């Protein structure tokens, strides 16, 4: 619109007017902050006085020692007055601990003539049920000792229950002895170990070990009588002990 008015006029003046026009309009459109505006803004926000500060300090003050002393202290609960569990008798922790020691602690190594059994059968509950049943029955007849590495799922109670279900009414020696697995280098189950009478264990790292000539071992899913017969035929120095256990199995 401004350019159309410049038609027919001197070009220079038309250009100057064209450039000056927008700046003039912009300046006219800007608002100016006056002293009256500042005063109105100052009156809209009331000033914070010393009285206001003191009132806030009194409202949110910390309690005094006298006021704290007047607050009653909570009473200490009487543990003896708590209700006892319904049903069941009190647990004898000493008996539980003793049973754990008697069940888990490995026997003292004193050679075949002492506390350590002569015939050991290393088993695990991951073995087939038929194999376990057969070995339990043969161990009961030969007076061999079944050995497992550790607790079932880390539970002593669960292990005892599992052993009782497996053994039933049969008289079978059962031990938890992880060191025996290392002592006789047992890597798979079942493993059958026949220890020579009078063998003496020697320190071997963190455990007691026997010389390799002091015991004979057979591993694999075989019966106890098969393992003893194999030892009797292949290891002449153990034939007498093996024959004695075979006679027990046959009786």
Secondary structure by P-SEA (a helix, b strand, c coil): ccccccccccaaaaaaaaaaaaaaaaaaacccccaaaaaaaaaacccccaaaaaaaaaaaccccaaaaaacccccccccccccccccccccaaaaaaaaaaaccccccccccccccccbbbbbcccccaaaaaaaaaaaaaabbbbbbcccccccaaaaaaaaaaaacccbbbbbbcaaaaaaaccccccbbbbbccccccccccccccccccccccccccccaaaaaaaaaaccccaaaaaaaaaaaaac
